[in-house]
Amino acid sequence: MANADNKVSEVASSRPFSTFERMVAFRYLRPRRKEAFISVIAGFSFAGIMLGVATLIIVMAVMNGFRTELISRILGINGHMIVQPIDGPLTNYADLATKYGAIAGVKLAIPLVEGQVLASGTALGKTGALVRGIRADDLTKLKQVSDNIKQGDLVGFAAGDGVAIGSRMAADLGLSLGDNITLISPDGDVTPMGVNPRVKAYKVSAIFEIGMSEYDASIIYMPLEEAQLFFNAEGLAESIEVFIDNPDNVDEMRLKVEEASERQIFITDWRQKNRTFFSALSVERNVMFMILTLIVLVAALNIISGLIMLVKDKGTDIAILRTMGATSGAVMRIFFMTGAAIGVTGTLAGVFLGVVVCLNVERIRQFFSWLSGTTLFNPELYFLSQLPAEMNLGETISVVIMALSLSFLATILPAWRASRIDPVQALRYE
């Protein structure tokens, strides 16, 4: 009798989230054999939250990786600002490039001559290409290119004897180091019969691989003087590309470049040139986040259904607890902790799974490519040679907070219903 009184006293005087409440809550997480269906629902809830959180983390990391890799590659070989004259030909390009390079915050200024050509090699077939005429010293400073030379070197390029082409172009045209690549330009010599296309062969002195298939398959670097001759632009440059230390400071640097020019110029920055591309990435990223959040929401709804069934099954137990002195608040906290435990463990497991997959995403891609015998994440379609993943701490924390919030909200209704059970009525119809 004394033990019973002690138990009643312990239940009645227990503090919120006390040891007694936690013990009962976690006891309900281990249902008996007759509650197997409830256990299955709880298992689905756990798995849904885990997979939802993991999928969100993985997808957001991959999309962040896409954006970072594409920006680094696009801005690695393209200037942050493109300067073009509007008051006459760009004949003083060397002086302007020197002035721009002396501006604080500018790390490189490169005069360019560009033109579209048709390229052919030893293999059958031809491909369109973009020829970029550039000084040898400037190409050496373009680390995205000079640090990724796979065959040859830039010695021949510096001597004006040869061009540098991308690895995919070399493979498509059947070219290797020392072979000749034939370039055809529609802007050729003017004759009484019209304009004859200009055709000339150049020795391949270097093969680079940037890692972005679009560039590796379409760009040819040519010595500036040779490009001026090939495109009938002797002594001229088409534009000057300016690379700055921080691409986000392009508005501030624009004013400095305009002041240093001392002539009328038109400036296009990297945001304007790639606005559609990066806007599409941002929209896709936000839409994917909203869609994948529905996975976690469905799992949270499973928590509601599982707890409601558990409350109905435990009606007698709740009535006994109430007669022993447990308050309605204690009963509500017990079932809140039961459901919250599923959400917390599912979220933590999802974070662990997501981190593991993100750290090994390229190995996983290669494994499934080998298993299926197909090329997953084809570089020709996705522009990058490997699958990138870059986790963002802020985004990961947001996913965790969102998953926990949905899980906690899902437990409130069933826990409230449990606290409203009348012990007299529950015991009467037992």
C-alpha positions in Angstrom: 0.0 0.0 0.0 2.9 2.3 0.8 4.5 1.6 -2.5 1.3 2.5 -4.4 1.1 5.7 -2.4 4.6 6.5 -3.3 4.0 5.9 -7.0 0.9 8.1 -6.9 2.9 10.8 -5.1 5.8 10.5 -7.7 3.4 10.8 -10.7 1.5 13.7 -9.2 4.6 15.7 -8.2 6.8 15.0 -11.3 8.1 18.0 -13.0 7.6 18.7 -16.8 9.7 16.3 -18.9 10.7 14.4 -15.8 12.3 11.0 -15.8 8.9 9.3 -15.3 7.4 11.1 -18.3 10.5 10.2 -20.5 10.3 6.6 -19.3 6.7 6.2 -20.3 7.2 8.1 -23.6 10.0 5.9 -24.8 8.2 2.8 -23.6 5.5 3.6 -26.1 8.2 3.7 -28.8 8.6 -0.1 -28.3 5.1 -1.3 -29.0 4.0 -4.8 -28.2 3.2 -7.5 -30.8 -0.5 -6.4 -31.1 0.7 -2.9 -31.9 2.8 -4.0 -34.9 0.8 -1.9 -37.3 1.5 1.2 -35.3 5.1 0.3 -35.2 5.1 0.1 -39.0 3.6 3.5 -39.3 6.2 4.9 -36.9 8.9 3.2 -39.0 7.6 4.8 -42.2 7.5 8.2 -40.5 11.2 7.7 -39.4 12.2 6.6 -42.9 10.3 9.4 -44.6 11.9 12.1 -42.4 15.4 10.6 -42.8 15.1 10.3 -46.6 13.5 13.7 -46.9 16.2 15.5 -44.9 19.0 13.5 -46.7 17.5 14.3 -50.1 17.2 18.0 -49.3 20.8 18.2 -48.1 22.1 16.2 -51.1 20.1 18.1 -53.8 21.0 21.5 -52.3 24.7 20.6 -52.0 24.8 19.4 -55.6 23.1 22.5 -56.9 25.5 24.7 -54.8 28.3 22.7 -56.3 27.0 23.3 -59.8 26.8 27.0 -59.2 30.2 27.3 -57.7 31.9 25.1 -60.3 30.2 26.9 -63.2 31.0 30.3 -61.8 34.7 29.4 -61.2 35.0 27.9 -64.7 33.0 30.6 -66.5 34.8 33.4 -64.7 38.1 31.6 -64.8 38.5 32.1 -68.5 36.1 35.0 -69.1 36.6 38.5 -67.7 34.4 39.9 -65.0 34.1 43.1 -67.2 34.3 43.3 -70.9 35.4 46.7 -72.2 34.7 47.8 -75.8 35.2 51.2 -77.3 32.4 53.1 -78.9 34.3 56.2 -80.2 36.6 54.3 -82.6 38.8 51.3 -83.2 40.6 49.9 -80.2 44.2 50.6 -81.3 45.6 51.6 -77.9 44.7 48.3 -76.3 48.1 47.7 -74.9 48.2 51.1 -73.0 44.6 50.6 -71.8 45.4 47.1 -70.5 48.3 48.5 -68.6 46.2 51.2 -67.1 43.5 48.8 -66.1 46.0 46.4 -64.5 47.3 49.2 -62.3 43.9 49.8 -60.7 43.7 48.6 -57.1 41.4 45.5 -57.1 42.1 44.5 -60.7 44.3 41.4 -61.1 44.4 41.1 -64.9 43.4 43.0 -68.1 43.6 41.0 -71.3 43.2 42.4 -74.9 41.4 40.0 -77.1 40.5 39.3 -80.8 37.7 36.8 -81.2 36.1 35.2 -84.2 34.0 32.2 -85.1 35.6 29.6 -87.4 35.0 26.1 -88.7 37.7 23.7 -87.5 38.7 20.4 -89.0 41.4 17.9 -88.1 42.7 14.5 -89.2 39.4 12.7 -88.6 36.3 13.1 -90.7 34.0 15.8 -89.6 34.2 19.4 -88.7 33.1 21.5 -85.7 32.4 25.2 -85.0 34.9 26.9 -82.7 35.6 30.2 -81.1 39.1 31.5 -81.7 40.4 33.8 -79.0 43.5 35.8 -79.9 45.5 36.5 -76.8 49.0 37.4 -75.8 51.2 34.6 -74.6 51.9 36.3 -71.2 48.2 36.8 -70.6 47.4 33.1 -71.4 50.0 32.1 -68.9 48.2 34.2 -66.3 44.9 32.5 -67.1 45.4 29.8 -64.5 42.2 28.0 -65.4 43.9 27.2 -68.8 47.7 27.3 -68.1 47.4 25.0 -65.0 45.3 22.5 -66.9 47.6 21.8 -69.9 47.2 18.0 -70.5 49.6 17.7 -73.4 52.4 20.0 -74.6 53.2 23.4 -73.2 52.9 27.1 -74.0 56.4 27.5 -75.4 55.3 27.0 -79.0 52.4 29.3 -78.4 54.7 32.0 -77.0 56.9 31.7 -80.1 53.8 32.2 -82.3 54.1 28.7 -83.7 50.9 26.9 -82.8 47.6 27.1 -81.0 46.0 25.7 -77.8 42.8 23.6 -78.1 40.5 21.9 -75.7 40.7 18.1 -75.0 37.2 17.4 -76.3 37.9 19.2 -79.5 41.1 17.2 -79.9 39.1 14.0 -79.4 36.3 15.0 -81.7 38.7 16.0 -84.5 41.2 13.2 -84.0 44.0 15.6 -83.2 47.0 15.0 -81.0 50.1 17.1 -80.1 51.9 18.3 -83.2 49.0 17.7 -85.6 47.6 20.5 -87.8 44.2 21.9 -87.2 42.6 23.7 -90.2 40.6 26.8 -89.6 38.1 28.3 -92.0 36.8 31.9 -91.5 34.1 33.5 -93.7 35.9 36.9 -93.2 38.6 36.3 -95.7 40.2 38.3 -98.6 38.1 40.6 -100.7 38.4 39.9 -104.5 36.6 41.1 -107.6 34.6 37.9 -107.3 33.6 38.6 -103.7 34.9 37.6 -100.3 36.8 34.3 -100.3 36.8 32.4 -97.0 40.2 32.3 -95.3 41.6 28.8 -94.8 44.8 28.2 -92.8 46.3 25.3 -90.9 48.0 25.7 -87.4 50.1 23.3 -85.4 48.5 22.1 -82.1 51.2 23.1 -79.5 49.0 22.5 -76.4 45.9 20.7 -75.4 44.1 21.9 -72.2 41.2 20.5 -70.2 39.3 23.1 -68.2 36.7 20.5 -67.0 33.7 22.3 -68.6 32.8 20.4 -71.7 31.4 23.4 -73.6 34.7 25.2 -73.4 36.9 22.1 -73.9 35.0 21.4 -77.1 34.8 24.9 -78.6 37.6 27.2 -77.7 40.9 27.7 -79.5 43.6 30.0 -78.2 45.7 31.7 -80.8 48.6 34.2 -80.5 47.2 37.7 -80.6 49.3 38.8 -83.6 48.3 35.8 -85.6 44.6 36.2 -84.8 44.8 39.8 -85.9 46.2 38.7 -89.3 43.7 35.8 -89.6 40.6 38.1 -88.9 41.9 41.1 -90.8 42.3 43.2 -87.7 46.0 44.2 -87.9 46.9 46.5 -85.0 43.4 46.2 -83.4 41.8 44.4 -80.5 38.1 43.7 -80.2 37.8 44.1 -76.5 39.7 44.1 -73.2 38.6 41.6 -70.5 39.2 42.8 -67.0 39.5 40.3 -64.1 39.0 41.7 -60.6 39.7 40.3 -57.2 36.1 40.1 -56.0 33.5 39.6 -58.8 30.8 41.0 -56.5 32.5 44.4 -56.5 32.0 44.9 -60.2 29.8 48.0 -59.8 32.5 49.8 -57.8 35.2 48.7 -60.2 33.2 49.8 -63.2 33.6 53.5 -62.2 37.4 53.1 -61.8 37.7 51.5 -65.2 35.7 54.2 -66.9 37.9 56.9 -65.3 41.1 55.2 -66.4 39.9 54.8 -70.0 39.9 58.5 -70.9 37.7 57.6 -73.9 34.1 56.5 -74.5 33.7 52.8 -73.7 30.9 50.3 -73.2 31.2 47.8 -70.3 29.4 44.5 -70.0 29.9 42.7 -66.7 29.6 38.9 -66.0 26.2 39.3 -64.3 24.7 40.8 -67.5 26.3 38.3 -69.7 25.2 35.3 -67.7 22.0 36.7 -66.2 19.6 34.1 -67.7 21.8 31.2 -66.9 22.3 32.0 -63.2 18.7 33.1 -62.8 17.5 29.7 -64.1 19.8 28.0 -61.6 18.5 30.0 -58.7 14.8 29.4 -59.7 15.4 25.7 -60.1 17.2 25.5 -56.7 14.3 27.2 -54.9 11.7 25.1 -56.6 13.5 21.9 -55.8 13.7 22.9 -52.1 9.9 23.5 -52.0 9.1 20.2 -53.8 11.4 18.1 -51.6 10.1 19.7 -48.5 6.8 17.9 -49.3 8.6 14.6 -48.5 9.3 15.7 -44.9 5.7 17.0 -44.7 4.3 13.7 -45.7 6.5 11.9 -43.1 5.2 14.4 -40.5 1.6 13.5 -41.4 2.5 9.9 -40.9 3.6 10.8 -37.4 0.1 12.2 -36.8 -1.7 9.1 -38.0 0.6 6.8 -36.0 0.2 8.8 -32.8 -3.6 9.0 -33.1 -3.7 5.2 -33.5 -1.4 4.9 -30.5 -3.6 7.2 -28.4 -6.7 5.1 -29.2 -4.8 1.9 -28.3 -3.4 3.4 -25.1 -6.7 4.8 -23.8 -6.8 2.5 -20.8 -3.2 3.2 -19.9 -3.8 7.0 -20.1 -6.8 6.6 -17.8 -4.8 4.6 -15.3 -2.1 7.3 -15.4 -4.7 10.0 -14.8 -6.1 8.1 -11.8 -2.6 7.8 -10.4 -2.3 11.5 -10.4 -0.8 12.4 -13.8 -2.1 15.7 -15.1 -3.4 16.3 -18.6 -0.2 18.3 -19.2 1.9 15.3 -18.2 0.0 13.0 -20.6 0.3 15.6 -23.4 4.1 15.8 -22.8 4.4 12.0 -22.9 2.9 11.7 -26.3 4.7 14.8 -27.5 8.0 13.3 -26.6 7.0 10.0 -28.3 6.3 11.7 -31.6 9.2 14.2 -31.3 11.6 11.3 -30.7 10.7 9.9 -34.2 11.3 13.4 -35.8 14.6 14.0 -34.0 16.1 10.6 -34.7 14.8 10.7 -38.3 16.3 14.2 -38.8 19.7 13.3 -37.3 19.8 10.1 -39.4 19.0 12.1 -42.5 21.7 14.6 -41.8 24.2 11.8 -41.4 23.1 10.1 -44.6 23.1 13.3 -46.5 26.7 14.2 -45.4 28.0 10.7 -46.2 26.5 10.9 -49.7 27.7 14.4 -50.4 31.3 13.5 -49.4 31.2 10.5 -51.7 28.9 11.7 -54.5 31.4 11.2 -57.3 32.3 7.7 -56.2 28.6 6.9 -56.0 28.0 8.2 -59.5 30.9 6.2 -60.9 29.6 3.0 -59.1 26.1 3.4 -60.6 27.6 4.2 -64.0 29.6 1.0 -63.8 26.6 -1.0 -62.5 24.2 0.3 -65.2 26.8 0.3 -68.0 25.7 3.8 -69.0 27.2 7.3 -68.5 25.4 9.0 -65.6 25.8 12.7 -65.6 27.0 13.0 -69.1 29.5 15.9 -69.5 28.1 16.8 -72.9 24.7 17.5 -71.3 25.8 18.9 -67.9 28.9 20.8 -69.0 31.0 19.5 -66.0 33.3 16.4 -66.1 32.3 15.3 -62.6 29.4 15.6 -60.2 30.0 18.5 -57.7 28.6 18.8 -54.2 29.2 21.7 -51.8 27.4 21.7 -48.5 26.3 25.0 -47.0 26.2 25.2 -43.2 23.4 27.7 -43.2 21.2 25.7 -45.6 21.9 22.5 -43.6 20.8 24.2 -40.4 17.7 25.5 -42.1 16.8 22.0 -43.3 17.2 20.6 -39.8 15.1 23.4 -38.2 12.4 22.9 -40.9 12.3 19.1 -40.3 12.2 19.4 -36.5 9.5 22.1 -36.6 7.3 20.0 -38.9 7.9 17.0 -36.6 7.1 18.9 -33.4 4.0 20.5 -35.0 2.8 17.0 -36.1 2.8 15.7 -32.5 0.7 18.5 -31.0 -2.8 17.3 -32.2 -2.4 13.7 -31.1 -0.8 14.7 -27.8 -3.6 17.2 -27.1 -6.2 14.5 -27.9 -4.5 12.1 -25.4 -4.6 14.8 -22.7 -8.3 15.3 -23.2 -9.3 11.6 -22.6 -11.7 11.3 -19.7 -10.3 8.5 -17.5 -13.8 7.5 -16.2 -15.2 7.1 -19.7 -12.0 5.2 -20.9 -12.2 2.7 -18.0 -16.0 2.3 -18.2 -15.9 1.1 -21.8 -12.8 -1.1 -21.4 
